[in-house]
Amino acid sequence: MSDESEPDPCNDCREPLQDALARTVRLTVDRSQIDRQRLCPECFADWIDRYEIEMKPTDDSANDESEIIVD
Ligand SMILES: [Zn+2]
């Protein structure tokens, strides 16, 4: 109980995550923010992989303009 400044956990793996290592991703569709996550570098890499698979443009269904913003 000596250290109360425990860092916020990664939103994915729940490991304590130092701000210096954190990656914040924001996913927007048509300029509306639909997702925001604070991730460790490992989960960030996984997230990007998942995003690229799920959001891969499929023929004509790409009506929504989506965008990842990484801070
Ligand atoms: Zn993580």
N, CA, C, O and the ligand as a Tripos MOL2 file, in Angstrom:
@<TRIPOS>MOLECULE
protein
  285   283    72     0     0
PROTEIN
NO_CHARGES

@<TRIPOS>ATOM
      1 N           0.8200   -1.2000    0.0000 N.3       1 MET1
      2 CA          0.0000    0.0000    0.0000 C.3       1 MET1
      3 C           0.8580    1.2550    0.0000 C.2       1 MET1
      4 O           0.3860    2.3070    0.4290 O.2       1 MET1
      5 N           2.0710    1.1850   -0.4530 N.am      2 SER2
      6 CA          2.9380    2.3530   -0.4010 C.3       2 SER2
      7 C           2.8280    3.1990   -1.6580 C.2       2 SER2
      8 O           3.1020    4.3980   -1.6260 O.2       2 SER2
      9 N           2.4380    2.5960   -2.7450 N.am      3 ASP3
     10 CA          2.4010    3.3420   -4.0150 C.3       3 ASP3
     11 C           0.9710    3.4790   -4.4930 C.2       3 ASP3
     12 O           0.3600    2.5140   -4.9530 O.2       3 ASP3
     13 N           0.4420    4.6900   -4.3810 N.am      4 GLU4
     14 CA         -0.9330    4.9030   -4.8280 C.3       4 GLU4
     15 C          -1.0050    5.4210   -6.2460 C.2       4 GLU4
     16 O          -2.0930    5.6110   -6.7910 O.2       4 GLU4
     17 N           0.1350    5.6470   -6.8370 N.am      5 SER5
     18 CA          0.1340    6.1630   -8.2040 C.3       5 SER5
     19 C           0.2750    5.0280   -9.2180 C.2       5 SER5
     20 O           1.0530    5.1070  -10.1690 O.2       5 SER5
     21 N          -0.4860    3.9920   -8.9860 N.am      6 GLU6
     22 CA         -0.5300    2.8630   -9.9190 C.3       6 GLU6
     23 C          -0.9900    3.3710  -11.2830 C.2       6 GLU6
     24 O          -2.0020    4.0660  -11.3680 O.2       6 GLU6
     25 N          -0.2830    3.0450  -12.3230 N.am      7 PRO7
     26 CA         -0.7060    3.5310  -13.6380 C.3       7 PRO7
     27 C          -2.0190    2.8990  -14.0900 C.2       7 PRO7
     28 O          -2.3650    1.7990  -13.6610 O.2       7 PRO7
     29 N          -2.7290    3.5820  -14.9350 N.am      8 ASP8
     30 CA         -3.9540    3.0070  -15.4880 C.3       8 ASP8
     31 C          -3.6060    1.7720  -16.2990 C.2       8 ASP8
     32 O          -2.5590    1.7130  -16.9440 O.2       8 ASP8
     33 N          -4.4910    0.7880  -16.2630 N.am      9 PRO9
     34 CA         -4.1850   -0.4270  -17.0170 C.3       9 PRO9
     35 C          -4.4400   -0.2680  -18.5090 C.2       9 PRO9
     36 O          -5.1900    0.6040  -18.9480 O.2       9 PRO9
     37 N          -3.8050   -1.1210  -19.2540 N.am     10 CYS10
     38 CA         -4.1220   -1.2640  -20.6730 C.3      10 CYS10
     39 C          -5.5870   -1.6660  -20.8120 C.2      10 CYS10
     40 O          -6.0660   -2.4930  -20.0370 O.2      10 CYS10
     41 N          -6.3020   -1.1110  -21.7650 N.am     11 ASN11
     42 CA         -7.7230   -1.4390  -21.9380 C.3      11 ASN11
     43 C          -7.9400   -2.8560  -22.4360 C.2      11 ASN11
     44 O          -9.0610   -3.3640  -22.4000 O.2      11 ASN11
     45 N          -6.9010   -3.4830  -22.8920 N.am     12 ASP12
     46 CA         -7.0570   -4.8210  -23.4470 C.3      12 ASP12
     47 C          -6.5820   -5.8950  -22.4800 C.2      12 ASP12
     48 O          -7.3800   -6.7130  -22.0220 O.2      12 ASP12
     49 N          -5.2970   -5.9020  -22.1660 N.am     13 CYS13
     50 CA         -4.7680   -6.9770  -21.3250 C.3      13 CYS13
     51 C          -4.8090   -6.6510  -19.8340 C.2      13 CYS13
     52 O          -4.5180   -7.5140  -19.0070 O.2      13 CYS13
     53 N          -5.1760   -5.3850  -19.4740 N.am     14 ARG14
     54 CA         -5.3140   -4.9890  -18.0760 C.3      14 ARG14
     55 C          -4.0000   -4.9520  -17.3150 C.2      14 ARG14
     56 O          -4.0030   -4.8850  -16.0860 O.2      14 ARG14
     57 N          -2.8970   -4.9940  -18.0110 N.am     15 GLU15
     58 CA         -1.6110   -4.7970  -17.3520 C.3      15 GLU15
     59 C          -1.4480   -3.3190  -17.0340 C.2      15 GLU15
     60 O          -1.8550   -2.4650  -17.8230 O.2      15 GLU15
     61 N          -0.8520   -3.0080  -15.8800 N.am     16 PRO16
     62 CA         -0.5540   -1.6000  -15.5990 C.3      16 PRO16
     63 C           0.3130   -1.0220  -16.7110 C.2      16 PRO16
     64 O           1.2710   -1.6460  -17.1670 O.2      16 PRO16
     65 N          -0.0440    0.1720  -17.1280 N.am     17 LEU17
     66 CA          0.6070    0.7210  -18.3140 C.3      17 LEU17
     67 C           1.0920    2.1370  -18.0370 C.2      17 LEU17
     68 O           0.2970    3.0260  -17.7320 O.2      17 LEU17
     69 N           2.3840    2.3360  -18.1440 N.am     18 GLN18
     70 CA          2.9440    3.6750  -17.9570 C.3      18 GLN18
     71 C           2.5290    4.5740  -19.1200 C.2      18 GLN18
     72 O           2.4630    4.1440  -20.2720 O.2      18 GLN18
     73 N           2.2520    5.8240  -18.7890 N.am     19 ASP19
     74 CA          1.8610    6.7730  -19.8380 C.3      19 ASP19
     75 C           2.8770    6.8500  -20.9650 C.2      19 ASP19
     76 O           2.5220    7.0020  -22.1340 O.2      19 ASP19
     77 N           4.1380    6.7440  -20.5950 N.am     20 ALA20
     78 CA          5.1820    6.8840  -21.6160 C.3      20 ALA20
     79 C           5.0830    5.8080  -22.6960 C.2      20 ALA20
     80 O           5.5160    6.0080  -23.8310 O.2      20 ALA20
     81 N           4.5050    4.6610  -22.3240 N.am     21 LEU21
     82 CA          4.4000    3.5620  -23.2880 C.3      21 LEU21
     83 C           3.0290    3.4670  -23.9350 C.2      21 LEU21
     84 O           2.8370    2.7220  -24.8960 O.2      21 LEU21
     85 N           2.0790    4.2250  -23.4050 N.am     22 ALA22
     86 CA          0.6980    4.0480  -23.8480 C.3      22 ALA22
     87 C           0.4910    4.5460  -25.2730 C.2      22 ALA22
     88 O           1.0670    5.5460  -25.7020 O.2      22 ALA22
     89 N          -0.3450    3.8160  -25.9770 N.am     23 ARG23
     90 CA         -0.8120    4.2630  -27.2830 C.3      23 ARG23
     91 C          -2.3160    4.4480  -27.1700 C.2      23 ARG23
     92 O          -3.0240    3.5350  -26.7440 O.2      23 ARG23
     93 N          -2.7990    5.6000  -27.5420 N.am     24 THR24
     94 CA         -4.2410    5.8200  -27.5320 C.3      24 THR24
     95 C          -4.7350    5.8130  -28.9620 C.2      24 THR24
     96 O          -4.2760    6.5880  -29.8010 O.2      24 THR24
     97 N          -5.6720    4.9330  -29.2260 N.am     25 VAL25
     98 CA         -6.2430    4.8910  -30.5660 C.3      25 VAL25
     99 C          -7.6900    5.3470  -30.5040 C.2      25 VAL25
    100 O          -8.4300    5.0040  -29.5820 O.2      25 VAL25
    101 N          -8.0680    6.1100  -31.4810 N.am     26 ARG26
    102 CA         -9.4570    6.5490  -31.5790 C.3      26 ARG26
    103 C          -9.9410    6.1670  -32.9570 C.2      26 ARG26
    104 O          -9.3030    6.4670  -33.9670 O.2      26 ARG26
    105 N         -11.0600    5.5100  -32.9800 N.am     27 LEU27
    106 CA        -11.6270    5.0840  -34.2450 C.3      27 LEU27
    107 C         -12.8400    5.9370  -34.5390 C.2      27 LEU27
    108 O         -13.7750    6.0000  -33.7410 O.2      27 LEU27
    109 N         -12.8240    6.5840  -35.6710 N.am     28 THR28
    110 CA        -13.9490    7.4410  -36.0240 C.3      28 THR28
    111 C         -14.5750    6.9580  -37.3300 C.2      28 THR28
    112 O         -13.8910    6.5050  -38.2480 O.2      28 THR28
    113 N         -15.8840    7.0710  -37.3740 N.am     29 VAL29
    114 CA        -16.6170    6.7870  -38.5970 C.3      29 VAL29
    115 C         -17.4900    7.9890  -38.8870 C.2      29 VAL29
    116 O         -18.2690    8.4240  -38.0390 O.2      29 VAL29
    117 N         -17.3590    8.5170  -40.0700 N.am     30 ASP30
    118 CA        -18.0950    9.7400  -40.4100 C.3      30 ASP30
    119 C         -17.9270   10.8190  -39.3470 C.2      30 ASP30
    120 O         -18.8930   11.4710  -38.9510 O.2      30 ASP30
    121 N         -16.7220   10.9960  -38.9030 N.am     31 ARG31
    122 CA        -16.3620   12.0250  -37.9170 C.3      31 ARG31
    123 C         -16.9520   11.8150  -36.5440 C.2      31 ARG31
    124 O         -16.8190   12.6940  -35.6940 O.2      31 ARG31
    125 N         -17.6050   10.6820  -36.2820 N.am     32 SER32
    126 CA        -18.0650   10.3890  -34.9320 C.3      32 SER32
    127 C         -17.1060    9.3950  -34.3050 C.2      32 SER32
    128 O         -16.7240    8.4060  -34.9290 O.2      32 SER32
    129 N         -16.7240    9.6620  -33.0830 N.am     33 GLN33
    130 CA        -15.8170    8.7340  -32.4170 C.3      33 GLN33
    131 C         -16.6070    7.5360  -31.9390 C.2      33 GLN33
    132 O         -17.5530    7.6910  -31.1660 O.2      33 GLN33
    133 N         -16.2420    6.3470  -32.3800 N.am     34 ILE34
    134 CA        -16.9670    5.1510  -31.9700 C.3      34 ILE34
    135 C         -16.1530    4.2730  -31.0410 C.2      34 ILE34
    136 O         -16.6930    3.3600  -30.4150 O.2      34 ILE34
    137 N         -14.8940    4.5320  -30.9470 N.am     35 ASP35
    138 CA        -14.0780    3.6920  -30.0730 C.3      35 ASP35
    139 C         -12.8380    4.4670  -29.6610 C.2      35 ASP35
    140 O         -12.2710    5.2350  -30.4380 O.2      35 ASP35
    141 N         -12.4330    4.2450  -28.4140 N.am     36 ARG36
    142 CA        -11.2170    4.8780  -27.9360 C.3      36 ARG36
    143 C         -10.5820    3.9230  -26.9600 C.2      36 ARG36
    144 O         -11.2370    3.4590  -26.0260 O.2      36 ARG36
    145 N          -9.3320    3.6250  -27.1580 N.am     37 GLN37
    146 CA         -8.6630    2.6820  -26.2860 C.3      37 GLN37
    147 C          -7.2560    3.1270  -25.9760 C.2      37 GLN37
    148 O          -6.5520    3.7100  -26.8010 O.2      37 GLN37
    149 N          -6.8800    2.8300  -24.7570 N.am     38 ARG38
    150 CA         -5.5190    3.1240  -24.3210 C.3      38 ARG38
    151 C          -4.8250    1.7780  -24.1800 C.2      38 ARG38
    152 O          -5.2040    0.9520  -23.3510 O.2      38 ARG38
    153 N          -3.8210    1.5760  -24.9870 N.am     39 LEU39
    154 CA         -3.2490    0.2390  -25.1230 C.3      39 LEU39
    155 C          -1.7380    0.2420  -24.9160 C.2      39 LEU39
    156 O          -1.0560    1.2390  -25.1520 O.2      39 LEU39
    157 N          -1.2430   -0.9050  -24.4670 N.am     40 CYS40
    158 CA          0.2010   -1.0930  -24.4080 C.3      40 CYS40
    159 C           0.6960   -1.3910  -25.8320 C.2      40 CYS40
    160 O          -0.1020   -1.7150  -26.7110 O.2      40 CYS40
    161 N           1.9840   -1.2840  -26.0510 N.am     41 PRO41
    162 CA          2.4770   -1.4840  -27.4250 C.3      41 PRO41
    163 C           2.0870   -2.8320  -28.0380 C.2      41 PRO41
    164 O           1.7940   -2.9080  -29.2310 O.2      41 PRO41
    165 N           2.0810   -3.8900  -27.2320 N.am     42 GLU42
    166 CA          1.7070   -5.2120  -27.7660 C.3      42 GLU42
    167 C           0.2490   -5.2540  -28.1960 C.2      42 GLU42
    168 O          -0.0730   -5.7150  -29.2910 O.2      42 GLU42
    169 N          -0.6340   -4.7660  -27.3210 N.am     43 CYS43
    170 CA         -2.0530   -4.7810  -27.6610 C.3      43 CYS43
    171 C          -2.3400   -3.8180  -28.8010 C.2      43 CYS43
    172 O          -3.2250   -4.0540  -29.6230 O.2      43 CYS43
    173 N          -1.5870   -2.7390  -28.8390 N.am     44 PHE44
    174 CA         -1.7470   -1.8060  -29.9470 C.3      44 PHE44
    175 C          -1.4620   -2.4890  -31.2790 C.2      44 PHE44
    176 O          -2.2100   -2.3220  -32.2430 O.2      44 PHE44
    177 N          -0.3930   -3.2460  -31.3270 N.am     45 ALA45
    178 CA         -0.0580   -3.9570  -32.5640 C.3      45 ALA45
    179 C          -1.1580   -4.9500  -32.9380 C.2      45 ALA45
    180 O          -1.5260   -5.0760  -34.1060 O.2      45 ALA45
    181 N          -1.6810   -5.6590  -31.9170 N.am     46 ASP46
    182 CA         -2.7800   -6.5970  -32.1730 C.3      46 ASP46
    183 C          -4.0140   -5.8670  -32.6710 C.2      46 ASP46
    184 O          -4.6970   -6.3160  -33.5910 O.2      46 ASP46
    185 N          -4.2830   -4.7300  -32.0400 N.am     47 TRP47
    186 CA         -5.4770   -3.9550  -32.4010 C.3      47 TRP47
    187 C          -5.4030   -3.5160  -33.8580 C.2      47 TRP47
    188 O          -6.3760   -3.6220  -34.6050 O.2      47 TRP47
    189 N          -4.2320   -3.0210  -34.2470 N.am     48 ILE48
    190 CA         -4.0540   -2.5820  -35.6300 C.3      48 ILE48
    191 C          -4.2520   -3.7520  -36.5930 C.2      48 ILE48
    192 O          -4.8780   -3.6080  -37.6430 O.2      48 ILE48
    193 N          -3.7110   -4.9070  -36.2230 N.am     49 ASP49
    194 CA         -3.9070   -6.0950  -37.0710 C.3      49 ASP49
    195 C          -5.3820   -6.4330  -37.2220 C.2      49 ASP49
    196 O          -5.8600   -6.6910  -38.3270 O.2      49 ASP49
    197 N          -6.1080   -6.4300  -36.0890 N.am     50 ARG50
    198 CA         -7.5380   -6.7430  -36.1410 C.3      50 ARG50
    199 C          -8.2800   -5.7110  -36.9750 C.2      50 ARG50
    200 O          -9.1390   -6.0470  -37.7900 O.2      50 ARG50
    201 N          -7.9350   -4.4630  -36.7560 N.am     51 TYR51
    202 CA         -8.6020   -3.4000  -37.4910 C.3      51 TYR51
    203 C          -8.4100   -3.5740  -38.9830 C.2      51 TYR51
    204 O          -9.3570   -3.4510  -39.7600 O.2      51 TYR51
    205 N          -7.1950   -3.8560  -39.3730 N.am     52 GLU52
    206 CA         -6.9120   -3.9750  -40.8070 C.3      52 GLU52
    207 C          -7.6630   -5.1410  -41.4270 C.2      52 GLU52
    208 O          -8.0800   -5.0780  -42.5830 O.2      52 GLU52
    209 N          -7.8340   -6.2210  -40.6410 N.am     53 ILE53
    210 CA         -8.5940   -7.3640  -41.1560 C.3      53 ILE53
    211 C         -10.0760   -7.0320  -41.2410 C.2      53 ILE53
    212 O         -10.7290   -7.2940  -42.2510 O.2      53 ILE53
    213 N         -10.6070   -6.4380  -40.1410 N.am     54 GLU54
    214 CA        -12.0510   -6.1820  -40.1060 C.3      54 GLU54
    215 C         -12.4850   -5.0690  -41.0430 C.2      54 GLU54
    216 O         -13.5760   -5.1130  -41.6120 O.2      54 GLU54
    217 N         -11.6310   -4.0780  -41.2000 N.am     55 MET55
    218 CA        -12.0200   -2.9060  -41.9590 C.3      55 MET55
    219 C         -11.5380   -2.9480  -43.4060 C.2      55 MET55
    220 O         -11.6660   -1.9740  -44.1470 O.2      55 MET55
    221 N         -10.9960   -4.0690  -43.7810 N.am     56 LYS56
    222 CA        -10.5080   -4.1760  -45.1470 C.3      56 LYS56
    223 C         -11.6570   -3.8730  -46.1060 C.2      56 LYS56
    224 O         -12.7210   -4.4840  -46.0140 O.2      56 LYS56
    225 N         -11.4490   -2.9600  -46.9970 N.am     57 PRO57
    226 CA        -12.5560   -2.5670  -47.8770 C.3      57 PRO57
    227 C         -13.0680   -3.7600  -48.6920 C.2      57 PRO57
    228 O         -12.2960   -4.5140  -49.2860 O.2      57 PRO57
    229 N         -14.3810   -3.8980  -48.6980 N.am     58 THR58
    230 CA        -14.9720   -4.9780  -49.4700 C.3      58 THR58
    231 C         -15.8380   -4.3610  -50.5640 C.2      58 THR58
    232 O         -16.9320   -3.8580  -50.3070 O.2      58 THR58
    233 N         -15.3430   -4.4110  -51.7390 N.am     59 ASP59
    234 CA        -16.0820   -3.9200  -52.9070 C.3      59 ASP59
    235 C         -16.8180   -2.6040  -52.6780 C.2      59 ASP59
    236 O         -16.1940   -1.5590  -52.4970 O.2      59 ASP59
    237 N         -18.1530   -2.6630  -52.6870 N.am     60 ASP60
    238 CA        -18.8680   -1.3890  -52.6010 C.3      60 ASP60
    239 C         -19.3200   -1.0070  -51.2250 C.2      60 ASP60
    240 O         -19.8970    0.0670  -51.0490 O.2      60 ASP60
    241 N         -19.0830   -1.8400  -50.2390 N.am     61 SER61
    242 CA        -19.6730   -1.5610  -48.9300 C.3      61 SER61
    243 C         -18.9040   -0.4770  -48.1740 C.2      61 SER61
    244 O         -19.1700   -0.2410  -46.9950 O.2      61 SER61
    245 N         -17.9850    0.1630  -48.8180 N.am     62 ALA62
    246 CA        -17.1720    1.1810  -48.1480 C.3      62 ALA62
    247 C         -17.8190    2.5590  -48.1890 C.2      62 ALA62
    248 O         -17.1750    3.5450  -48.5470 O.2      62 ALA62
    249 N         -19.0830    2.6200  -47.8250 N.am     63 ASN63
    250 CA        -19.7580    3.9100  -47.7890 C.3      63 ASN63
    251 C         -19.3290    4.7570  -46.6040 C.2      63 ASN63
    252 O         -19.2150    5.9800  -46.6970 O.2      63 ASN63
    253 N         -19.0930    4.0740  -45.4800 N.am     64 ASP64
    254 CA        -18.6940    4.8150  -44.2940 C.3      64 ASP64
    255 C         -17.2290    5.1930  -44.3780 C.2      64 ASP64
    256 O         -16.3700    4.3900  -44.7440 O.2      64 ASP64
    257 N         -16.9810    6.4030  -44.0360 N.am     65 GLU65
    258 CA        -15.6110    6.8660  -44.0420 C.3      65 GLU65
    259 C         -15.0320    6.6480  -42.6530 C.2      65 GLU65
    260 O         -15.4000    7.3460  -41.7080 O.2      65 GLU65
    261 N         -14.1430    5.7010  -42.5260 N.am     66 SER66
    262 CA        -13.5980    5.4130  -41.2030 C.3      66 SER66
    263 C         -12.1270    5.7720  -41.1650 C.2      66 SER66
    264 O         -11.4440    5.8340  -42.1870 O.2      66 SER66
    265 N         -11.6760    6.0010  -39.9640 N.am     67 GLU67
    266 CA        -10.3360    6.5290  -39.7990 C.3      67 GLU67
    267 C          -9.8130    6.1640  -38.4210 C.2      67 GLU67
    268 O         -10.5500    6.2090  -37.4360 O.2      67 GLU67
    269 N          -8.5640    5.8110  -38.3550 N.am     68 ILE68
    270 CA         -7.9300    5.6040  -37.0440 C.3      68 ILE68
    271 C          -7.0700    6.8210  -36.7370 C.2      68 ILE68
    272 O          -6.3170    7.3040  -37.5820 O.2      68 ILE68
    273 N          -7.2000    7.2920  -35.5350 N.am     69 ILE69
    274 CA         -6.3130    8.3500  -35.0690 C.3      69 ILE69
    275 C          -5.4710    7.7750  -33.9420 C.2      69 ILE69
    276 O          -6.0050    7.2230  -32.9800 O.2      69 ILE69
    277 N          -4.1950    7.9000  -34.0580 N.am     70 VAL70
    278 CA         -3.3010    7.3830  -33.0370 C.3      70 VAL70
    279 C          -2.5580    8.5380  -32.3960 C.2      70 VAL70
    280 O          -1.8680    9.3050  -33.0670 O.2      70 VAL70
    281 N          -2.7110    8.6490  -31.0880 N.am     71 ASP71
    282 CA         -1.9910    9.7100  -30.3850 C.3      71 ASP71
    283 C          -0.6570    9.1950  -29.9100 C.2      71 ASP71
    284 O           0.1070    9.9370  -29.2930 O.2      71 ASP71
    285 ZN         -2.1370   -4.5530  -23.3290 Zn       72 ZN72
@<TRIPOS>BOND
     1     1     2 1
     2     2     3 1
     3     3     4 2
     4     3     5 am
     5     5     6 1
     6     6     7 1
     7     7     8 2
     8     7     9 am
     9     9    10 1
    10    10    11 1
    11    11    12 2
    12    11    13 am
    13    13    14 1
    14    14    15 1
    15    15    16 2
    16    15    17 am
    17    17    18 1
    18    18    19 1
    19    19    20 2
    20    19    21 am
    21    21    22 1
    22    22    23 1
    23    23    24 2
    24    23    25 am
    25    25    26 1
    26    26    27 1
    27    27    28 2
    28    27    29 am
    29    29    30 1
    30    30    31 1
    31    31    32 2
    32    31    33 am
    33    33    34 1
    34    34    35 1
    35    35    36 2
    36    35    37 am
    37    37    38 1
    38    38    39 1
    39    39    40 2
    40    39    41 am
    41    41    42 1
    42    42    43 1
    43    43    44 2
    44    43    45 am
    45    45    46 1
    46    46    47 1
    47    47    48 2
    48    47    49 am
    49    49    50 1
    50    50    51 1
    51    51    52 2
    52    51    53 am
    53    53    54 1
    54    54    55 1
    55    55    56 2
    56    55    57 am
    57    57    58 1
    58    58    59 1
    59    59    60 2
    60    59    61 am
    61    61    62 1
    62    62    63 1
    63    63    64 2
    64    63    65 am
    65    65    66 1
    66    66    67 1
    67    67    68 2
    68    67    69 am
    69    69    70 1
    70    70    71 1
    71    71    72 2
    72    71    73 am
    73    73    74 1
    74    74    75 1
    75    75    76 2
    76    75    77 am
    77    77    78 1
    78    78    79 1
    79    79    80 2
    80    79    81 am
    81    81    82 1
    82    82    83 1
    83    83    84 2
    84    83    85 am
    85    85    86 1
    86    86    87 1
    87    87    88 2
    88    87    89 am
    89    89    90 1
    90    90    91 1
    91    91    92 2
    92    91    93 am
    93    93    94 1
    94    94    95 1
    95    95    96 2
    96    95    97 am
    97    97    98 1
    98    98    99 1
    99    99   100 2
   100    99   101 am
   101   101   102 1
   102   102   103 1
   103   103   104 2
   104   103   105 am
   105   105   106 1
   106   106   107 1
   107   107   108 2
   108   107   109 am
   109   109   110 1
   110   110   111 1
   111   111   112 2
   112   111   113 am
   113   113   114 1
   114   114   115 1
   115   115   116 2
   116   115   117 am
   117   117   118 1
   118   118   119 1
   119   119   120 2
   120   119   121 am
   121   121   122 1
   122   122   123 1
   123   123   124 2
   124   123   125 am
   125   125   126 1
   126   126   127 1
   127   127   128 2
   128   127   129 am
   129   129   130 1
   130   130   131 1
   131   131   132 2
   132   131   133 am
   133   133   134 1
   134   134   135 1
   135   135   136 2
   136   135   137 am
   137   137   138 1
   138   138   139 1
   139   139   140 2
   140   139   141 am
   141   141   142 1
   142   142   143 1
   143   143   144 2
   144   143   145 am
   145   145   146 1
   146   146   147 1
   147   147   148 2
   148   147   149 am
   149   149   150 1
   150   150   151 1
   151   151   152 2
   152   151   153 am
   153   153   154 1
   154   154   155 1
   155   155   156 2
   156   155   157 am
   157   157   158 1
   158   158   159 1
   159   159   160 2
   160   159   161 am
   161   161   162 1
   162   162   163 1
   163   163   164 2
   164   163   165 am
   165   165   166 1
   166   166   167 1
   167   167   168 2
   168   167   169 am
   169   169   170 1
   170   170   171 1
   171   171   172 2
   172   171   173 am
   173   173   174 1
   174   174   175 1
   175   175   176 2
   176   175   177 am
   177   177   178 1
   178   178   179 1
   179   179   180 2
   180   179   181 am
   181   181   182 1
   182   182   183 1
   183   183   184 2
   184   183   185 am
   185   185   186 1
   186   186   187 1
   187   187   188 2
   188   187   189 am
   189   189   190 1
   190   190   191 1
   191   191   192 2
   192   191   193 am
   193   193   194 1
   194   194   195 1
   195   195   196 2
   196   195   197 am
   197   197   198 1
   198   198   199 1
   199   199   200 2
   200   199   201 am
   201   201   202 1
   202   202   203 1
   203   203   204 2
   204   203   205 am
   205   205   206 1
   206   206   207 1
   207   207   208 2
   208   207   209 am
   209   209   210 1
   210   210   211 1
   211   211   212 2
   212   211   213 am
   213   213   214 1
   214   214   215 1
   215   215   216 2
   216   215   217 am
   217   217   218 1
   218   218   219 1
   219   219   220 2
   220   219   221 am
   221   221   222 1
   222   222   223 1
   223   223   224 2
   224   223   225 am
   225   225   226 1
   226   226   227 1
   227   227   228 2
   228   227   229 am
   229   229   230 1
   230   230   231 1
   231   231   232 2
   232   231   233 am
   233   233   234 1
   234   234   235 1
   235   235   236 2
   236   235   237 am
   237   237   238 1
   238   238   239 1
   239   239   240 2
   240   239   241 am
   241   241   242 1
   242   242   243 1
   243   243   244 2
   244   243   245 am
   245   245   246 1
   246   246   247 1
   247   247   248 2
   248   247   249 am
   249   249   250 1
   250   250   251 1
   251   251   252 2
   252   251   253 am
   253   253   254 1
   254   254   255 1
   255   255   256 2
   256   255   257 am
   257   257   258 1
   258   258   259 1
   259   259   260 2
   260   259   261 am
   261   261   262 1
   262   262   263 1
   263   263   264 2
   264   263   265 am
   265   265   266 1
   266   266   267 1
   267   267   268 2
   268   267   269 am
   269   269   270 1
   270   270   271 1
   271   271   272 2
   272   271   273 am
   273   273   274 1
   274   274   275 1
   275   275   276 2
   276   275   277 am
   277   277   278 1
   278   278   279 1
   279   279   280 2
   280   279   281 am
   281   281   282 1
   282   282   283 1
   283   283   284 2
@<TRIPOS>SUBSTRUCTURE
     1 MET1         2 RESIDUE 1 A MET
     2 SER2         6 RESIDUE 1 A SER
     3 ASP3        10 RESIDUE 1 A ASP
     4 GLU4        14 RESIDUE 1 A GLU
     5 SER5        18 RESIDUE 1 A SER
     6 GLU6        22 RESIDUE 1 A GLU
     7 PRO7        26 RESIDUE 1 A PRO
     8 ASP8        30 RESIDUE 1 A ASP
     9 PRO9        34 RESIDUE 1 A PRO
    10 CYS10       38 RESIDUE 1 A CYS
    11 ASN11       42 RESIDUE 1 A ASN
    12 ASP12       46 RESIDUE 1 A ASP
    13 CYS13       50 RESIDUE 1 A CYS
    14 ARG14       54 RESIDUE 1 A ARG
    15 GLU15       58 RESIDUE 1 A GLU
    16 PRO16       62 RESIDUE 1 A PRO
    17 LEU17       66 RESIDUE 1 A LEU
    18 GLN18       70 RESIDUE 1 A GLN
    19 ASP19       74 RESIDUE 1 A ASP
    20 ALA20       78 RESIDUE 1 A ALA
    21 LEU21       82 RESIDUE 1 A LEU
    22 ALA22       86 RESIDUE 1 A ALA
    23 ARG23       90 RESIDUE 1 A ARG
    24 THR24       94 RESIDUE 1 A THR
    25 VAL25       98 RESIDUE 1 A VAL
    26 ARG26      102 RESIDUE 1 A ARG
    27 LEU27      106 RESIDUE 1 A LEU
    28 THR28      110 RESIDUE 1 A THR
    29 VAL29      114 RESIDUE 1 A VAL
    30 ASP30      118 RESIDUE 1 A ASP
    31 ARG31      122 RESIDUE 1 A ARG
    32 SER32      126 RESIDUE 1 A SER
    33 GLN33      130 RESIDUE 1 A GLN
    34 ILE34      134 RESIDUE 1 A ILE
    35 ASP35      138 RESIDUE 1 A ASP
    36 ARG36      142 RESIDUE 1 A ARG
    37 GLN37      146 RESIDUE 1 A GLN
    38 ARG38      150 RESIDUE 1 A ARG
    39 LEU39      154 RESIDUE 1 A LEU
    40 CYS40      158 RESIDUE 1 A CYS
    41 PRO41      162 RESIDUE 1 A PRO
    42 GLU42      166 RESIDUE 1 A GLU
    43 CYS43      170 RESIDUE 1 A CYS
    44 PHE44      174 RESIDUE 1 A PHE
    45 ALA45      178 RESIDUE 1 A ALA
    46 ASP46      182 RESIDUE 1 A ASP
    47 TRP47      186 RESIDUE 1 A TRP
    48 ILE48      190 RESIDUE 1 A ILE
    49 ASP49      194 RESIDUE 1 A ASP
    50 ARG50      198 RESIDUE 1 A ARG
    51 TYR51      202 RESIDUE 1 A TYR
    52 GLU52      206 RESIDUE 1 A GLU
    53 ILE53      210 RESIDUE 1 A ILE
    54 GLU54      214 RESIDUE 1 A GLU
    55 MET55      218 RESIDUE 1 A MET
    56 LYS56      222 RESIDUE 1 A LYS
    57 PRO57      226 RESIDUE 1 A PRO
    58 THR58      230 RESIDUE 1 A THR
    59 ASP59      234 RESIDUE 1 A ASP
    60 ASP60      238 RESIDUE 1 A ASP
    61 SER61      242 RESIDUE 1 A SER
    62 ALA62      246 RESIDUE 1 A ALA
    63 ASN63      250 RESIDUE 1 A ASN
    64 ASP64      254 RESIDUE 1 A ASP
    65 GLU65      258 RESIDUE 1 A GLU
    66 SER66      262 RESIDUE 1 A SER
    67 GLU67      266 RESIDUE 1 A GLU
    68 ILE68      270 RESIDUE 1 A ILE
    69 ILE69      274 RESIDUE 1 A ILE
    70 VAL70      278 RESIDUE 1 A VAL
    71 ASP71      282 RESIDUE 1 A ASP
    72 ZN72       285 GROUP 0 **** ****
